[in-house]
Amino acid sequence: MDLRSWNTTNGDEFTDRWQACHQNIEEWQNAHRKLVGLSFATDLGWWYYSMTYLRGRFFDDPLIMNEISTVVKTYYKLKKLKTNPLKADVCIVRDISNDFYIRASPYRSIVNLNSKENSGSIQQFMFETSGVLYDIALLDEILKRPELQNYKVYIFPHNTFISTEQRKQIATLLKNKGRTIIWSYSTGYIDENGKSVANMKELSGFNIKTIEEYARKNAFAVKTNPLMKNVQEFLSFGDLNISKLSPDSKDVWSVIGQAFWLEETKNILARYADGKIAAAINTYPNWTSIYFADHSSLSNVFLNNIAQKVNAYRVGKAGHSIFMNGNFASIHPLYNDVYEFITPPGIKEVRDAFTGKILGTAPKVKLNLKVGKTVWLFMIK
């Protein structure tokens, strides 16, 4: 937890722009609980880091130490609850080997989770605020382990390299049982033999086209398609992401990718400004394929709509930062809202994690959320 507080020494204007400093205990507490909530939900530890030599002693205040103590005590209360196993219905497919191919390409996506760069943070934020419970697993592990082959939805977020053997295994192991598979941008574009849109077609079933040129494509949702209900009309970054800091109007973190688009398909989800197809869905006898050609992130609302369509477990609507497991939920509201929280299977009641007050009973609980104020819930069997 590298959380700066009012004890932080003043830096220059540029440094302060990048390193937020919480000015009071309420601000610090809400940020603290949002971040530690991820550890609670995933059963991971956390530790506190103060950059003493540079910016001050962040935690040297009785109010902060009391907050840390309160959170630690709450963690031990959580561990005493009767465990309620909860399995996600959605799996995000990662492949760390893709980083080599992403870095080697002059046209790589700015939201690629499979890169070591910061470029995946935008897509991760969309997953985090989708209102959908999900797991993350490596492609090699999914193809080896049967227990990872039973999700309702698989999402391939720009998995640029997929080998010939992996394509065969995906076809055998995942394209069945009524599953939905979402492919995005350059997924499958490269295998051990080089680049090929034919390989992408074999994976997704779509007729995909590309040209290896720097492209600024703006994609827009087709609002008449039910799966795009409430999805932001303007889907991609396009020109918006190239003028953050540098004088030459190029993004300082990564480059924008080459253009991919679809041809000869009917059930269209999005189009580029030039009319070319940016996203579509095809339904086959045993599975459903969705492809987003745009290099931007998959929308959080769209992911929520897909979860509803396939009857996957959702926490509620999209729009707030949520981490949870079968007994605990951390909700960091991004706006004021009366939120309908859907309780997981096996839960009878929901309580405030700090006061123990019963907030509601299954199957749905209404929560009055205030922007920025992190809420922690205990769920009781």
C-alpha positions as CSV (number, residue, x, y, z in Angstrom):
1,M,0.0,0.0,0.0
2,D,1.9,3.0,-1.3
3,L,-0.8,5.5,-0.1
4,R,0.4,9.0,0.4
5,S,-1.2,11.1,3.1
6,W,-1.2,14.7,4.4
7,N,2.2,13.8,5.9
8,T,3.7,13.6,2.4
9,T,6.2,16.4,1.7
10,N,5.3,18.7,-1.1
11,G,6.8,17.9,-4.5
12,D,6.9,19.8,-7.7
13,E,3.9,20.3,-9.9
14,F,4.7,17.5,-12.3
15,T,5.3,14.9,-9.5
16,D,2.1,15.9,-7.7
17,R,0.1,15.3,-10.9
18,W,1.1,11.6,-11.0
19,Q,1.2,10.9,-7.2
20,A,-2.1,11.6,-5.6
21,C,-2.0,12.7,-1.9
22,H,-5.0,12.2,0.3
23,Q,-5.7,15.3,2.4
24,N,-7.8,13.9,5.2
25,I,-8.6,10.6,6.9
26,E,-11.9,10.1,5.0
27,E,-10.1,10.3,1.6
28,W,-7.3,8.0,2.8
29,Q,-9.7,5.5,4.4
30,N,-11.8,5.1,1.2
31,A,-8.7,4.6,-1.0
32,H,-7.2,2.2,1.6
33,R,-10.3,0.1,1.7
34,K,-10.7,0.0,-2.0
35,L,-7.2,-1.4,-2.4
36,V,-7.2,-3.8,0.5
37,G,-10.7,-5.0,-0.6
38,L,-8.9,-6.7,-3.5
39,S,-6.8,-8.6,-1.0
40,F,-9.8,-9.6,1.0
41,A,-11.7,-10.8,-2.1
42,T,-8.7,-12.9,-3.4
43,D,-7.3,-14.1,-0.1
44,L,-4.0,-12.3,-0.8
45,G,-1.8,-10.5,1.7
46,W,-0.8,-6.8,1.6
47,W,1.8,-4.6,3.1
48,Y,2.5,-0.9,3.6
49,Y,5.3,1.0,1.9
50,S,6.4,4.5,2.9
51,M,8.9,6.2,0.6
52,T,10.6,7.9,3.6
53,Y,13.7,9.0,1.9
54,L,11.7,10.9,-0.8
55,R,8.2,12.0,0.1
56,G,7.7,11.7,3.9
57,R,6.3,9.2,6.4
58,F,2.9,8.5,5.0
59,F,1.4,6.5,7.9
60,D,2.7,8.5,10.9
61,D,-0.7,9.7,12.2
62,P,-2.9,8.2,14.9
63,L,-5.9,8.4,12.6
64,I,-4.2,6.4,9.9
65,M,-2.8,3.8,12.3
66,N,-6.3,3.4,13.8
67,E,-7.7,2.8,10.3
68,I,-5.1,0.1,9.6
69,S,-5.9,-1.5,12.9
70,T,-9.7,-1.5,12.1
71,V,-9.1,-3.1,8.7
72,V,-6.9,-5.9,10.1
73,K,-9.5,-6.7,12.8
74,T,-12.1,-6.8,10.1
75,Y,-10.0,-9.3,8.1
76,Y,-9.9,-11.7,11.0
77,K,-13.7,-11.4,11.4
78,L,-14.0,-12.3,7.8
79,K,-11.9,-15.4,8.2
80,K,-14.2,-16.7,10.9
81,L,-17.3,-16.7,8.6
82,K,-18.5,-20.0,7.3
83,T,-17.0,-20.3,3.8
84,N,-19.3,-20.0,0.9
85,P,-17.5,-21.1,-2.3
86,L,-18.3,-19.0,-5.3
87,K,-17.2,-19.8,-8.9
88,A,-17.2,-17.3,-11.7
89,D,-18.9,-18.1,-15.0
90,V,-16.6,-15.8,-17.0
91,C,-12.9,-16.4,-17.6
92,I,-10.4,-13.9,-19.0
93,V,-7.7,-15.7,-21.0
94,R,-4.1,-14.5,-20.5
95,D,-0.9,-15.6,-22.1
96,I,2.3,-13.9,-20.9
97,S,4.3,-15.2,-23.8
98,N,2.4,-12.7,-26.0
99,D,4.5,-9.8,-24.6
100,F,7.3,-10.8,-27.0
101,Y,5.1,-10.5,-30.0
102,I,3.3,-7.4,-28.8
103,R,6.6,-5.5,-28.3
104,A,8.0,-6.8,-31.6
105,S,5.1,-5.3,-33.5
106,P,5.1,-1.6,-34.5
107,Y,1.3,-1.6,-34.3
108,R,0.2,-2.9,-31.0
109,S,-2.9,-2.3,-28.9
110,I,-2.9,0.3,-26.2
111,V,-5.1,-1.8,-23.9
112,N,-3.4,-5.2,-24.1
113,L,-3.5,-7.2,-20.9
114,N,-1.0,-9.6,-22.3
115,S,1.8,-6.9,-22.3
116,K,4.1,-6.0,-19.4
117,E,3.5,-2.4,-20.2
118,N,0.8,-0.3,-18.4
119,S,-1.3,-0.6,-21.5
120,G,-3.7,-3.1,-20.0
121,S,-4.9,-0.9,-17.2
122,I,-7.8,0.6,-19.2
123,Q,-9.2,-2.9,-20.1
124,Q,-8.7,-4.1,-16.5
125,F,-10.7,-1.1,-15.3
126,M,-13.5,-2.2,-17.6
127,F,-13.5,-5.7,-16.2
128,E,-13.4,-4.3,-12.6
129,T,-16.4,-2.1,-13.2
130,S,-18.4,-4.6,-15.3
131,G,-20.5,-5.9,-12.4
132,V,-19.5,-9.4,-13.6
133,L,-17.6,-11.9,-11.5
134,Y,-14.7,-13.3,-13.4
135,D,-11.5,-15.4,-13.1
136,I,-8.2,-14.9,-14.9
137,A,-6.3,-18.0,-16.2
138,L,-3.4,-18.6,-18.5
139,L,-4.3,-20.2,-21.9
140,D,-1.8,-23.1,-21.4
141,E,-3.4,-23.9,-18.0
142,I,-6.9,-23.8,-19.5
143,L,-6.0,-26.2,-22.2
144,K,-4.4,-28.6,-19.7
145,R,-6.8,-28.6,-16.8
146,P,-10.4,-29.8,-17.2
147,E,-11.6,-27.7,-14.2
148,L,-10.7,-24.6,-16.2
149,Q,-12.7,-25.8,-19.3
150,N,-16.2,-25.3,-17.9
151,Y,-16.8,-21.5,-17.9
152,K,-19.8,-20.1,-19.8
153,V,-17.9,-17.2,-21.3
154,Y,-14.2,-17.0,-22.3
155,I,-12.7,-13.6,-23.2
156,F,-9.5,-13.4,-25.3
157,P,-8.2,-9.8,-24.8
158,H,-5.8,-9.3,-27.7
159,N,-4.0,-12.7,-27.4
160,T,-1.9,-12.0,-30.4
161,F,0.0,-15.3,-30.5
162,I,-2.0,-18.5,-30.6
163,S,-0.2,-21.6,-32.0
164,T,-1.6,-24.1,-34.5
165,E,-1.9,-26.7,-31.8
166,Q,-3.6,-24.3,-29.4
167,R,-6.2,-23.4,-32.1
168,K,-7.0,-27.1,-32.5
169,Q,-7.3,-27.5,-28.7
170,I,-9.6,-24.4,-28.4
171,A,-11.8,-25.9,-31.1
172,T,-12.1,-29.2,-29.3
173,L,-12.3,-28.1,-25.7
174,L,-14.0,-24.7,-25.7
175,K,-16.2,-24.4,-28.8
176,N,-19.0,-26.5,-27.4
177,K,-21.7,-26.7,-24.6
178,G,-23.3,-23.5,-25.6
179,R,-20.4,-21.3,-24.6
180,T,-19.7,-17.8,-25.7
181,I,-16.2,-16.8,-26.7
182,I,-15.2,-13.2,-27.2
183,W,-12.1,-12.4,-29.3
184,S,-10.7,-8.9,-29.5
185,Y,-8.4,-7.1,-31.8
186,S,-5.4,-9.2,-32.9
187,T,-6.2,-12.5,-31.2
188,G,-4.7,-15.3,-33.2
189,Y,-3.0,-13.0,-35.7
190,I,0.4,-14.7,-35.2
191,D,1.4,-18.3,-34.9
192,E,4.6,-20.2,-35.3
193,N,4.4,-19.7,-39.0
194,G,4.0,-15.9,-38.9
195,K,1.1,-13.5,-39.4
196,S,-2.3,-14.6,-40.8
197,V,-5.8,-13.3,-40.8
198,A,-6.8,-16.8,-42.0
199,N,-5.8,-18.1,-38.6
200,M,-8.0,-15.5,-37.0
201,K,-10.9,-16.6,-39.1
202,E,-10.3,-20.2,-38.1
203,L,-10.5,-19.2,-34.5
204,S,-13.5,-16.8,-34.6
205,G,-15.4,-17.9,-37.7
206,F,-15.4,-14.3,-39.0
207,N,-14.0,-13.0,-42.3
208,I,-11.4,-10.6,-40.9
209,K,-9.4,-8.1,-42.9
210,T,-6.4,-6.0,-42.0
211,I,-3.7,-3.7,-43.4
212,E,-0.3,-3.2,-41.7
213,E,-0.5,0.6,-41.3
214,Y,-0.8,2.9,-38.4
215,A,-4.5,3.6,-37.9
216,R,-6.7,5.8,-35.8
217,K,-10.1,4.0,-36.0
218,N,-13.2,5.3,-34.2
219,A,-15.8,2.6,-33.5
220,F,-19.5,3.3,-32.7
221,A,-22.0,1.0,-31.2
222,V,-25.0,-0.2,-33.2
223,K,-27.6,0.8,-30.7
224,T,-30.4,-1.2,-32.3
225,N,-28.6,-4.5,-31.3
226,P,-29.9,-5.7,-27.9
227,L,-26.4,-6.6,-26.8
228,M,-25.4,-3.0,-27.1
229,K,-28.2,-1.7,-24.8
230,N,-26.9,1.2,-22.7
231,V,-23.4,0.7,-24.1
232,Q,-21.6,4.0,-24.7
233,E,-22.1,5.0,-28.4
234,F,-18.5,5.9,-28.8
235,L,-16.5,2.8,-28.2
236,S,-12.9,3.5,-29.1
237,F,-10.1,5.9,-28.2
238,G,-9.2,6.8,-31.8
239,D,-7.8,10.3,-31.8
240,L,-8.5,10.8,-28.2
241,N,-5.7,8.8,-26.8
242,I,-2.8,10.3,-28.8
243,S,-2.4,13.7,-27.2
244,K,-2.0,13.2,-23.5
245,L,1.4,14.7,-22.8
246,S,4.0,14.8,-25.5
247,P,4.3,17.8,-27.9
248,D,4.2,15.6,-31.0
249,S,0.7,14.3,-30.0
250,K,1.8,10.6,-29.6
251,D,0.9,8.7,-26.5
252,V,3.9,8.3,-24.2
253,W,3.0,4.7,-23.1
254,S,2.4,2.8,-26.3
255,V,1.4,3.1,-29.9
256,I,-2.0,2.6,-31.4
257,G,-2.5,-0.5,-33.5
258,Q,-3.1,-1.4,-37.0
259,A,-6.7,-1.6,-38.2
260,F,-8.7,-4.8,-38.3
261,W,-12.3,-5.1,-39.6
262,L,-14.9,-7.6,-40.6
263,E,-16.6,-8.4,-43.9
264,E,-19.6,-10.5,-44.9
265,T,-21.4,-10.7,-41.6
266,K,-24.9,-9.8,-40.5
267,N,-25.4,-9.5,-36.8
268,I,-23.4,-6.3,-36.3
269,L,-22.5,-4.8,-32.9
270,A,-20.4,-1.9,-33.9
271,R,-19.1,0.0,-37.0
272,Y,-16.2,2.3,-37.6
273,A,-16.8,5.9,-38.7
274,D,-16.0,4.9,-42.3
275,G,-18.8,2.3,-42.2
276,K,-16.6,-0.8,-42.0
277,I,-17.7,-3.4,-39.4
278,A,-15.9,-3.2,-36.1
279,A,-17.7,-5.9,-34.1
280,A,-20.3,-8.7,-34.7
281,I,-21.7,-11.9,-33.3
282,N,-22.3,-15.3,-34.9
283,T,-24.3,-18.1,-33.4
284,Y,-23.3,-21.7,-34.2
285,P,-25.1,-24.9,-33.1
286,N,-22.8,-25.5,-30.1
287,W,-21.3,-22.1,-29.3
288,T,-21.4,-18.4,-29.9
289,S,-18.6,-16.2,-31.3
290,I,-18.2,-12.5,-30.8
291,Y,-15.3,-10.5,-32.3
292,F,-14.3,-6.9,-31.6
293,A,-11.9,-5.7,-34.2
294,D,-11.2,-2.4,-32.5
295,H,-8.0,-2.0,-30.5
296,S,-9.8,-0.4,-27.6
297,S,-11.2,-2.0,-24.4
298,L,-14.3,-4.1,-24.3
299,S,-17.1,-2.0,-22.7
300,N,-18.0,-2.8,-19.0
301,V,-21.7,-2.5,-19.9
302,F,-21.3,-4.8,-22.9
303,L,-19.7,-7.5,-20.7
304,N,-22.6,-7.1,-18.3
305,N,-25.1,-7.5,-21.1
306,I,-23.3,-10.7,-22.2
307,A,-23.4,-12.1,-18.7
308,Q,-27.2,-11.5,-18.6
309,K,-27.7,-13.2,-21.9
310,V,-25.9,-16.4,-20.9
311,N,-27.3,-16.4,-17.3
312,A,-23.8,-15.9,-15.8
313,Y,-23.6,-14.7,-12.2
314,R,-23.5,-10.9,-12.0
315,V,-23.1,-8.7,-8.9
316,G,-25.4,-6.2,-10.4
317,K,-25.3,-3.6,-13.2
318,A,-22.0,-2.2,-14.5
319,G,-20.6,1.1,-13.2
320,H,-18.8,0.6,-9.9
321,S,-15.4,-0.9,-8.9
322,I,-16.2,-4.3,-7.3
323,F,-14.1,-7.1,-5.8
324,M,-15.7,-10.0,-4.2
325,N,-15.8,-13.7,-3.2
326,G,-18.6,-15.9,-1.7
327,N,-18.4,-14.2,1.7
328,F,-17.1,-10.7,1.0
329,A,-17.7,-7.8,-1.4
330,S,-15.8,-4.5,-1.7
331,I,-17.7,-1.8,-3.6
332,H,-16.1,1.5,-4.5
333,P,-18.8,3.7,-6.0
334,L,-17.9,5.8,-9.0
335,Y,-21.1,7.9,-8.6
336,N,-24.0,8.3,-6.2
337,D,-26.4,5.4,-6.8
338,V,-29.1,3.1,-5.3
339,Y,-27.5,-0.1,-6.3
340,E,-29.3,-3.5,-6.5
341,F,-26.7,-6.0,-5.2
342,I,-27.4,-9.6,-6.3
343,T,-26.4,-12.1,-3.6
344,P,-24.4,-15.2,-4.6
345,P,-25.9,-18.6,-4.4
346,G,-26.0,-20.0,-0.8
347,I,-26.2,-16.6,0.9
348,K,-29.1,-15.6,3.2
349,E,-28.2,-12.1,4.4
350,V,-25.8,-9.3,3.8
351,R,-24.3,-7.2,6.6
352,D,-22.1,-4.2,7.0
353,A,-18.6,-5.5,7.5
354,F,-17.7,-3.0,10.2
355,T,-21.0,-2.5,12.2
356,G,-22.5,-5.9,11.6
357,K,-25.9,-4.2,10.7
358,I,-28.1,-6.4,8.4
359,L,-28.5,-4.5,5.2
360,G,-30.8,-7.0,3.5
361,T,-31.6,-10.6,2.6
362,A,-31.2,-12.7,-0.5
363,P,-31.7,-12.6,-3.4
364,K,-31.2,-8.8,-3.8
365,V,-30.1,-6.0,-1.5
366,K,-30.5,-2.3,-2.2
367,L,-27.4,-0.3,-1.3
368,N,-27.3,3.5,-1.0
369,L,-23.9,4.3,-2.5
370,K,-22.0,7.6,-2.2
371,V,-19.3,8.4,-4.8
372,G,-15.8,7.5,-3.6
373,K,-17.0,6.0,-0.3
374,T,-15.9,2.3,-0.2
375,V,-18.5,-0.2,1.1
376,W,-17.5,-3.6,2.6
377,L,-20.1,-6.3,2.9
378,F,-20.1,-9.6,4.7
379,M,-22.3,-12.3,3.3
380,I,-23.7,-14.8,5.6
381,K,-24.9,-18.4,4.8
